[in-house]
Amino acid sequence: MGLAKQGMEWVAGVSAAIADLEHRVVALETGVVDPPPEPEQPEVVLGQIVYTKDEVDGWSTASSQYQRLLTCWAGKPDRQYDVPTAFPPHDSPEQEMTQDAAIYAAVQGVLYAVNGEQHHKDDGWRMLDQFALMTGWNGDGTDAALSAAWAAADVCKAAWLLEYPVEQLEDHLQMIFAHIDWPLGCNWHATQCQAALEIASLRGDMEQFEDSVDRFHFRITQSIFHPDFDDAVRPITNKGYWRLCETETSVSDSMTNQHWWNQNWKDPASLIRGHGGERVRDPSHEQMGLFSWIECARAIKACGGTVEAHAEARILDYTIDLSHRILHFAKTGGWLDPVPSKGAGGDMYKMGWYGVRHYLGDQCPADVHEMLTIGTFRDIAAAGALHIVADPFTNEA
């Protein structure tokens, strides 16, 4: 039984016990013994992909970000991309074209949800028709698994927003799902958990969704340390794959060292609240992970599921630490300790902060609010990149 299902049954059991106790009190007071009321069961309904219907209904052409999205490269009509019939190797021209096609479809989906113009639906369906034919795999192992998860997250959003027939994507989604888990890489774990949840929700596969909720709660503990919940870092096991993680007992120091970038993960006293495994790597990859962890949580909640308290705490405290270090760099040009070994790691550290702010709401740290007053972050590419797509519009406060 998955941890998600166990949690739901625990809640149901507590509710039943309370209802039974209340029933006994009434019986003692009145002498009337009726059957106790049936407790309400938590309801999980699959289908919504990260955004809830209420969120989508709140999108408007009056948004200050709407014109930016409409006129960016991914908002323009009749763009042409040739998606291969087998998922290509990472960093190949075919992979880059595949990723652009997925971003394009997702942006067309967002625009169609906002303005209802048929040409957005037509362009988005044209891209999804090509993804439906991608049922083979020419990927080159670990890196291809990551880029497949990026694309899958965008394809799932596009299919939901564009009302595309899910059955036509069945073979494609099953092929991607079979390749998206890998033992190492904190941002990889996050992105792959996100893709798994979205695929399961779109397909309406409850067992797959519950397994993916478990995967999320398991993987986030391996990537973000929190002293309120952890006595030690959850290590990487020798096999590492999700299906074997619950039973695998052969802890691999070398794999955990790679996952934690040779940080002193064996000494919890050296780690702070929300300490991430890629904290010494670069902020772009850290932000890619944070955004995906948040998309995972949103995907679960959009379907009526529950995100465990430890995961919420990890997300919040990881945000506090990462946003503080990035804002310091934006204002001073220098890094706080630990100085990232890979520098900025690209431009991804500038993206996704609208989604972070949207999710955390009143808990969002002041550093994130200040970042979004700075042009570097406020005006970053409207279409986004990789799996951080249309973030300034879809998550505009």
C-alpha positions as CSV (number, residue, x, y, z in Angstrom):
1,M,0.0,0.0,0.0
2,G,1.3,3.4,-0.9
3,L,2.1,6.0,1.8
4,A,-0.4,8.4,0.3
5,K,-3.2,5.8,0.7
6,Q,-2.0,5.0,4.3
7,G,-2.2,8.6,5.2
8,M,-5.7,9.0,3.8
9,E,-6.8,5.8,5.7
10,W,-5.2,7.1,8.9
11,V,-7.2,10.4,8.5
12,A,-10.4,8.4,7.8
13,G,-9.7,6.2,10.9
14,V,-9.3,9.2,13.2
15,S,-12.5,10.7,11.8
16,A,-14.4,7.5,12.4
17,A,-13.1,7.3,16.0
18,I,-14.3,10.8,16.7
19,A,-17.7,10.2,15.1
20,D,-18.1,7.0,17.2
21,L,-17.2,8.9,20.4
22,E,-19.7,11.6,19.7
23,H,-22.3,8.9,19.0
24,R,-21.6,7.3,22.3
25,V,-22.0,10.6,24.2
26,V,-25.4,11.2,22.5
27,A,-26.5,7.7,23.3
28,L,-25.6,8.1,27.0
29,E,-27.4,11.5,27.2
30,T,-30.6,10.4,25.4
31,G,-30.8,6.7,25.7
32,V,-31.2,6.5,22.0
33,V,-28.8,4.2,20.2
34,D,-28.6,4.8,16.4
35,P,-25.9,3.7,14.0
36,P,-23.0,6.1,14.1
37,P,-22.7,8.4,11.0
38,E,-20.4,7.3,8.2
39,P,-17.2,9.5,8.2
40,E,-16.5,11.6,5.2
41,Q,-13.8,10.1,3.0
42,P,-11.1,12.4,1.5
43,E,-11.8,12.5,-2.2
44,V,-9.0,12.5,-4.8
45,V,-10.2,13.3,-8.3
46,L,-7.6,13.1,-11.0
47,G,-7.4,15.2,-14.1
48,Q,-6.3,18.7,-13.1
49,I,-2.7,19.3,-14.0
50,V,-0.9,21.6,-11.4
51,Y,-3.4,24.4,-11.9
52,T,-6.9,24.0,-10.5
53,K,-9.9,25.0,-12.6
54,D,-10.5,28.0,-10.3
55,E,-7.0,29.2,-11.0
56,V,-7.4,28.8,-14.7
57,D,-10.8,30.6,-14.6
58,G,-9.0,33.5,-12.9
59,W,-6.6,34.1,-15.8
60,S,-7.5,37.2,-17.7
61,T,-6.4,39.1,-20.8
62,A,-6.3,42.2,-18.5
63,S,-3.2,40.8,-16.9
64,S,-0.1,42.9,-17.3
65,Q,1.7,39.7,-18.4
66,Y,-0.8,38.6,-21.0
67,Q,0.6,40.7,-23.9
68,R,4.1,39.5,-23.1
69,L,3.1,35.9,-23.3
70,L,1.0,36.5,-26.4
71,T,3.8,38.2,-28.3
72,C,6.7,36.0,-27.2
73,W,8.1,33.3,-29.6
74,A,5.9,30.6,-28.1
75,G,2.7,32.7,-28.3
76,K,2.9,33.3,-32.1
77,P,0.8,31.3,-34.5
78,D,1.9,28.6,-37.0
79,R,5.3,27.8,-35.5
80,Q,6.7,24.6,-37.0
81,Y,8.5,21.9,-35.1
82,D,9.3,18.4,-36.3
83,V,9.0,16.1,-33.3
84,P,10.8,12.8,-33.8
85,T,8.9,9.5,-33.3
86,A,11.5,8.3,-30.7
87,F,12.7,10.4,-27.8
88,P,16.2,11.7,-28.8
89,P,19.5,11.9,-26.9
90,H,20.0,14.8,-24.5
91,D,21.4,18.0,-25.9
92,S,20.9,16.9,-29.5
93,P,19.3,19.2,-32.0
94,E,16.3,16.8,-32.0
95,Q,16.0,17.1,-28.2
96,E,16.1,20.9,-28.3
97,M,13.4,20.9,-31.0
98,T,11.3,18.5,-28.9
99,Q,11.6,20.7,-25.9
100,D,10.6,23.8,-27.9
101,A,7.6,22.0,-29.3
102,A,6.5,21.0,-25.8
103,I,6.9,24.6,-24.5
104,Y,5.0,25.9,-27.5
105,A,2.1,23.5,-26.9
106,A,1.9,24.5,-23.3
107,V,1.9,28.2,-24.0
108,Q,-0.7,27.7,-26.7
109,G,-2.7,25.9,-24.1
110,V,-2.4,28.7,-21.6
111,L,-3.4,31.3,-24.2
112,Y,-6.4,29.2,-25.3
113,A,-7.6,28.9,-21.7
114,V,-7.4,32.7,-21.4
115,N,-8.8,34.0,-24.7
116,G,-10.6,31.0,-26.2
117,E,-9.2,31.7,-29.7
118,Q,-9.4,28.7,-31.8
119,H,-6.1,29.1,-33.5
120,H,-4.3,28.5,-30.2
121,K,-6.1,25.2,-29.8
122,D,-5.4,24.3,-33.4
123,D,-1.6,25.0,-33.0
124,G,-1.4,23.2,-29.7
125,W,-3.2,20.1,-31.1
126,R,-0.9,20.1,-34.0
127,M,2.1,19.8,-31.7
128,L,0.4,17.2,-29.5
129,D,-0.5,15.1,-32.5
130,Q,3.2,14.8,-33.1
131,F,3.9,13.8,-29.5
132,A,1.3,11.2,-29.8
133,L,3.4,9.5,-32.5
134,M,6.6,9.6,-30.3
135,T,6.4,6.2,-28.8
136,G,10.0,5.0,-29.2
137,W,13.2,5.7,-27.2
138,N,16.6,6.7,-28.6
139,G,17.6,8.4,-25.4
140,D,21.1,8.2,-24.0
141,G,20.5,7.1,-20.5
142,T,20.5,9.5,-17.5
143,D,20.4,12.9,-19.3
144,A,17.7,11.8,-21.6
145,A,15.6,10.7,-18.7
146,L,15.8,14.3,-17.4
147,S,14.9,16.0,-20.7
148,A,12.0,13.5,-21.1
149,A,10.6,14.7,-17.8
150,W,10.9,18.3,-18.8
151,A,9.0,17.7,-22.0
152,A,6.4,15.5,-20.3
153,A,5.5,18.2,-17.8
154,D,4.8,20.7,-20.6
155,V,2.9,18.1,-22.7
156,C,0.6,17.2,-19.8
157,K,-0.3,20.8,-19.1
158,A,-0.9,21.4,-22.8
159,A,-3.1,18.4,-23.1
160,W,-5.3,19.4,-20.2
161,L,-5.6,23.1,-21.1
162,L,-6.3,22.3,-24.7
163,E,-8.8,19.5,-24.0
164,Y,-6.8,17.1,-26.1
165,P,-8.0,13.4,-26.2
166,V,-5.8,11.7,-23.6
167,E,-6.2,8.3,-25.2
168,Q,-4.3,9.5,-28.2
169,L,-1.3,10.2,-25.9
170,E,-1.5,6.9,-24.0
171,D,1.4,5.2,-25.7
172,H,3.6,8.3,-25.5
173,L,2.9,8.9,-21.9
174,Q,3.5,5.2,-20.9
175,M,6.8,5.3,-22.8
176,I,8.0,8.4,-21.0
177,F,6.8,7.2,-17.6
178,A,8.9,4.1,-18.0
179,H,12.1,6.2,-18.3
180,I,11.8,9.1,-15.9
181,D,13.3,7.8,-12.7
182,W,17.0,7.9,-12.0
183,P,18.9,7.5,-8.7
184,L,21.0,10.7,-8.6
185,G,20.5,14.5,-8.9
186,C,18.3,16.5,-6.6
187,N,16.7,18.7,-9.3
188,W,16.4,15.5,-11.4
189,H,14.4,13.8,-8.7
190,A,12.1,16.8,-8.4
191,T,11.5,17.1,-12.2
192,Q,10.9,13.4,-12.6
193,C,8.5,13.4,-9.6
194,Q,6.6,16.3,-11.2
195,A,6.3,14.5,-14.6
196,A,5.2,11.2,-12.9
197,L,2.4,13.0,-11.0
198,E,1.2,14.9,-14.1
199,I,1.2,11.8,-16.3
200,A,-0.7,9.8,-13.7
201,S,-3.3,12.5,-13.2
202,L,-3.8,13.1,-16.9
203,R,-4.2,9.4,-17.6
204,G,-6.6,9.1,-14.6
205,D,-4.5,6.2,-13.2
206,M,-5.1,6.3,-9.4
207,E,-2.6,3.5,-8.6
208,Q,0.1,5.3,-10.6
209,F,-0.9,8.6,-9.0
210,E,-0.6,7.2,-5.4
211,D,2.7,5.6,-6.2
212,S,3.9,9.0,-7.6
213,V,2.7,10.8,-4.4
214,D,4.8,8.3,-2.5
215,R,7.7,8.8,-4.8
216,F,7.5,12.6,-4.2
217,H,7.5,12.3,-0.4
218,F,10.4,9.8,-0.5
219,R,12.6,11.7,-3.0
220,I,12.2,15.1,-1.4
221,T,13.7,13.6,1.9
222,Q,16.8,12.6,-0.1
223,S,17.3,16.1,-1.5
224,I,16.4,18.5,1.3
225,F,17.4,18.1,4.9
226,H,15.2,19.4,7.7
227,P,16.1,18.9,11.4
228,D,12.5,18.9,12.6
229,F,11.9,15.7,10.7
230,D,15.4,14.1,10.1
231,D,18.0,12.7,12.4
232,A,20.2,12.2,9.3
233,V,20.2,12.6,5.6
234,R,18.2,10.0,3.7
235,P,20.9,8.3,1.7
236,I,20.9,7.0,-1.9
237,T,20.8,3.2,-2.1
238,N,22.9,1.1,-4.4
239,K,20.0,0.4,-6.7
240,G,18.4,3.8,-6.3
241,Y,15.3,3.3,-8.5
242,W,12.0,4.1,-6.9
243,R,10.5,0.7,-7.2
244,L,13.3,-0.8,-5.1
245,C,13.9,2.1,-2.7
246,E,11.5,0.8,0.0
247,T,13.3,-2.5,0.3
248,E,16.8,-1.8,-0.8
249,T,19.2,-1.7,2.2
250,S,22.6,-1.3,0.5
251,V,23.4,2.3,1.2
252,S,25.9,3.8,-1.3
253,D,28.2,6.4,0.2
254,S,29.6,7.2,-3.2
255,M,26.2,7.8,-4.8
256,T,25.1,9.9,-1.8
257,N,28.3,11.9,-2.0
258,Q,27.5,12.6,-5.7
259,H,23.9,13.4,-4.9
260,W,25.0,15.8,-2.1
261,W,27.9,17.2,-4.1
262,N,30.4,16.0,-1.5
263,Q,28.9,18.1,1.3
264,N,29.3,16.7,4.8
265,W,25.9,14.9,4.7
266,K,26.9,12.4,7.4
267,D,27.1,15.1,10.0
268,P,23.5,16.6,10.5
269,A,25.0,19.3,12.8
270,S,26.7,20.8,9.7
271,L,23.4,21.2,7.9
272,I,20.8,23.9,8.2
273,R,17.0,23.9,8.0
274,G,16.1,23.3,4.3
275,H,19.7,22.4,3.4
276,G,19.6,21.1,-0.2
277,G,21.9,18.5,-1.8
278,E,22.9,20.9,-4.6
279,R,23.6,23.9,-2.3
280,V,27.2,24.0,-3.3
281,R,26.6,23.4,-7.0
282,D,24.8,26.4,-8.5
283,P,21.6,28.3,-7.9
284,S,20.1,27.6,-11.4
285,H,19.9,23.8,-10.7
286,E,18.7,24.5,-7.2
287,Q,15.9,26.7,-8.5
288,M,14.9,24.1,-11.1
289,G,14.5,21.6,-8.3
290,L,12.6,24.0,-6.0
291,F,10.2,24.9,-8.8
292,S,9.5,21.2,-9.5
293,W,9.0,20.3,-5.9
294,I,6.4,23.1,-5.8
295,E,4.8,21.9,-9.0
296,C,4.6,18.4,-7.4
297,A,2.8,19.8,-4.4
298,R,0.4,21.8,-6.6
299,A,-0.3,18.7,-8.7
300,I,-1.2,16.7,-5.6
301,K,-3.4,19.4,-4.1
302,A,-5.1,20.1,-7.4
303,C,-6.4,16.6,-7.4
304,G,-7.5,16.8,-3.7
305,G,-4.6,15.0,-2.3
306,T,-2.5,15.8,0.8
307,V,1.1,17.0,0.9
308,E,2.8,15.8,4.1
309,A,3.9,18.4,6.7
310,H,7.6,17.5,6.3
311,A,7.5,18.2,2.5
312,E,5.8,21.6,3.1
313,A,8.5,22.5,5.7
314,R,11.3,21.4,3.3
315,I,9.9,23.5,0.5
316,L,9.5,26.6,2.7
317,D,12.9,26.5,4.4
318,Y,14.7,25.6,1.1
319,T,13.0,28.7,-0.4
320,I,14.2,30.9,2.4
321,D,17.8,29.8,2.1
322,L,18.0,29.8,-1.7
323,S,16.2,33.1,-2.3
324,H,18.4,34.9,0.3
325,R,21.6,33.7,-1.4
326,I,20.3,34.6,-4.9
327,L,19.0,38.0,-3.9
328,H,22.4,38.8,-2.3
329,F,24.1,37.9,-5.6
330,A,21.7,40.0,-7.6
331,K,22.3,43.0,-5.4
332,T,26.1,42.7,-4.8
333,G,27.5,40.5,-7.6
334,G,29.0,38.2,-5.0
335,W,28.0,34.9,-3.5
336,L,27.5,34.2,0.2
337,D,29.1,31.0,1.5
338,P,29.1,28.4,0.2
339,V,30.3,29.9,-3.1
340,P,28.7,27.7,-5.8
341,S,31.3,25.6,-7.6
342,K,29.5,26.1,-11.0
343,G,28.8,29.8,-10.6
344,A,25.3,30.8,-11.5
345,G,24.8,27.7,-13.6
346,G,22.9,29.6,-16.4
347,D,19.8,31.8,-16.2
348,M,17.4,29.3,-14.6
349,Y,17.9,30.9,-11.2
350,K,16.0,33.9,-12.5
351,M,12.9,31.9,-13.5
352,G,10.0,30.4,-11.6
353,W,9.8,32.8,-8.7
354,Y,6.2,33.8,-9.6
355,G,5.2,30.2,-9.1
356,V,7.2,30.1,-5.8
357,R,5.4,33.2,-4.5
358,H,2.0,31.9,-5.7
359,Y,2.4,28.6,-3.9
360,L,3.7,29.9,-0.6
361,G,1.3,32.8,-0.3
362,D,1.5,34.5,3.1
363,Q,4.5,32.3,4.0
364,C,6.5,33.6,1.1
365,P,9.8,35.1,2.3
366,A,10.4,38.8,1.8
367,D,13.5,38.0,-0.3
368,V,11.2,36.5,-3.0
369,H,9.0,39.5,-3.0
370,E,12.0,41.8,-3.4
371,M,13.4,39.7,-6.2
372,L,10.3,40.2,-8.2
373,T,10.7,43.9,-8.1
374,I,14.0,43.6,-9.9
375,G,13.9,43.5,-13.7
376,T,16.3,40.5,-13.9
377,F,13.6,38.4,-12.3
378,R,10.4,40.3,-13.0
379,D,10.9,40.5,-16.8
380,I,12.6,37.1,-17.5
381,A,11.4,35.4,-20.7
382,A,7.7,35.1,-20.8
383,A,7.6,31.6,-22.2
384,G,10.2,30.5,-19.8
385,A,12.4,27.4,-20.5
386,L,12.5,23.7,-19.9
387,H,9.7,22.9,-17.4
388,I,9.3,26.5,-16.1
389,V,6.8,27.6,-18.7
390,A,4.6,30.8,-18.8
391,D,5.3,31.3,-15.1
392,P,5.0,35.1,-15.0
393,F,1.5,34.9,-16.4
394,T,0.0,31.7,-14.8
395,N,1.3,32.7,-11.4
396,E,1.0,36.4,-11.5
397,A,-0.1,37.7,-8.1
